Amino acid sequence: MEQEVLTPWQKQVITIISQRAVMQGFYLSGGTALSAYYLKHRISDDLDFFSEHDFDTVFIYALAREIGEALSATNTRFVRHHDRYQFFYAVPGQPEEYRIEFARYPFKQLRSPIRRDGILIDSELDIAVNKLMAITDRFDPKDFVDLYFLLQQYPLTELKSKLEQKFGVIVSPIFLGSELSKARRIAALPKMLKPLTIEDLKNFFSQQAQSLRSQVLEE
């Protein structure tokens, strides 16, 4: 039997969004898309919807209110970071808020998204490249966990090349190796659905960083 990753509230929100024609320009990405529709490797507690183009913020606010009512939320917090619109819902009986983000992500996808459950899902390759990019500007253990499983399928050299293609930046092996080495700071893992230990994670990224250093020496 296939592992169920999406929670009831996430399914409820996805159903609402699938019924809104305006939302067809958005696609689900991030850790939830990766685990629910590809890897089935960990629990992810939020929903991240991206659009390559500008969108109607008035509609987003209205949609957020509708979602809050559907979830029986007692309070909704809103946080904006540039083109990122985050909504946090306090729901009775739930110890943590539910988070949904709608963001303009002005980078052309490397591969076409797939359609599941009435919505578009970012390609696995695009999520992989986004995750590699993410570790260069933030430290989040979930990114390393996701990359650990993605790098079983995509060589690091391929993801680095695709990153440079998608984002139009050059990432030096020394810099990337330094960022990967930050895995040694990880003290806890998210709730896992596939087996993984912190020690295995740290050893894996130590080896990946070492492979990049070896490339520099060879050059």
TAZIRA-V659912 format. One record per residue. RES is the residue in one small letter. SS is DSSP state (H for helix, E for strand, - for the rest). OMEGA is omega in degrees with one decimal (* if undefined). Layout:
res;ss;omega
RES;SS;OMEGA
RES;SS;OMEGA
This chain:
res;ss;omega
m;-;-176.7
e;-;-179.2
q;-;176.7
e;-;-176.8
v;-;-177.7
l;-;176.8
t;-;178.3
p;H;-178.3
w;H;178.0
q;H;177.3
k;H;-179.7
q;H;179.9
v;H;178.9
i;H;177.5
t;H;179.0
i;H;-176.8
i;H;-179.8
s;H;-178.1
q;-;-179.5
r;-;-176.7
a;H;-179.2
v;H;-176.7
m;H;-179.6
q;H;176.0
g;H;179.1
f;-;172.8
y;E;177.7
l;E;180.0
s;E;176.5
g;H;-174.3
g;H;180.0
t;H;177.7
a;H;-177.9
l;H;-176.0
s;H;-175.5
a;H;-171.7
y;H;-179.6
y;H;-166.3
l;H;-177.4
k;-;-170.2
h;-;-178.9
r;E;174.0
i;-;175.9
s;-;-166.6
d;-;-177.9
d;E;178.1
l;E;-179.0
d;E;179.6
f;E;-178.2
f;E;172.1
s;E;179.0
e;-;-173.7
h;-;175.4
d;-;179.7
f;-;-177.5
d;-;-177.0
t;H;177.2
v;H;178.3
f;H;-179.1
i;H;177.8
y;H;179.5
a;H;177.8
l;H;179.3
a;H;177.3
r;H;179.0
e;H;178.9
i;H;179.0
g;H;178.1
e;H;-179.5
a;H;-179.9
l;-;-175.8
s;-;-179.6
a;E;177.9
t;E;179.2
n;E;177.3
t;E;175.5
r;E;178.9
f;E;177.4
v;E;178.3
r;E;172.6
h;E;-178.4
h;-;-178.5
d;-;178.2
r;E;-179.5
y;E;-176.1
q;E;179.0
f;E;-179.0
f;E;-174.2
y;E;173.1
a;E;-175.5
v;E;-179.6
p;-;177.7
g;-;-179.9
q;-;-176.0
p;-;-178.7
e;-;178.9
e;-;171.1
y;E;-179.2
r;E;174.5
i;E;179.2
e;E;171.7
f;E;-173.6
a;E;169.6
r;E;-177.4
y;-;-167.0
p;-;179.3
f;-;-177.4
k;-;-179.5
q;-;-179.8
l;-;178.3
r;-;-180.0
s;-;176.2
p;-;174.9
i;E;178.0
r;E;177.1
r;E;177.2
d;-;175.7
g;-;179.2
i;E;176.0
l;E;179.0
i;E;178.2
d;-;179.3
s;-;179.2
e;H;178.9
l;H;179.3
d;H;178.3
i;H;179.5
a;H;179.7
v;H;177.2
n;H;179.9
k;H;177.9
l;H;177.0
m;H;-176.3
a;H;-176.3
i;-;178.0
t;-;-179.8
d;-;174.8
r;-;174.7
f;-;178.9
d;-;-179.0
p;H;-179.2
k;H;179.0
d;H;-179.8
f;H;177.4
v;H;-179.9
d;H;-179.5
l;H;178.1
y;H;-178.0
f;H;179.4
l;H;-178.4
l;-;170.6
q;-;-176.3
q;-;-177.2
y;-;176.9
p;-;-179.6
l;H;179.8
t;H;178.4
e;H;-179.8
l;H;177.8
k;H;179.2
s;H;179.5
k;H;176.4
l;H;-178.9
e;H;178.1
q;H;-174.6
k;H;-172.5
f;H;177.3
g;-;178.9
v;-;175.1
i;-;-179.6
v;-;-177.9
s;-;177.7
p;H;-179.1
i;H;179.8
f;H;-178.5
l;H;177.4
g;H;178.1
s;H;179.5
e;H;178.8
l;H;-178.9
s;H;178.9
k;H;176.4
a;H;179.7
r;H;-179.7
r;H;-175.7
i;-;-178.5
a;-;-179.0
a;-;179.4
l;-;172.5
p;-;178.5
k;-;-172.6
m;E;172.8
l;-;173.8
k;-;-176.2
p;-;175.9
l;-;176.5
t;-;177.9
i;H;-178.9
e;H;178.0
d;H;179.7
l;H;-179.5
k;H;180.0
n;H;-178.8
f;H;-177.2
f;H;172.2
s;H;178.1
q;H;178.5
q;H;178.3
a;H;179.2
q;H;179.1
s;H;177.5
l;H;178.0
r;H;178.4
s;H;177.9
q;H;-179.6
v;H;-180.0
l;H;179.8
e;H;179.4
e;-;*
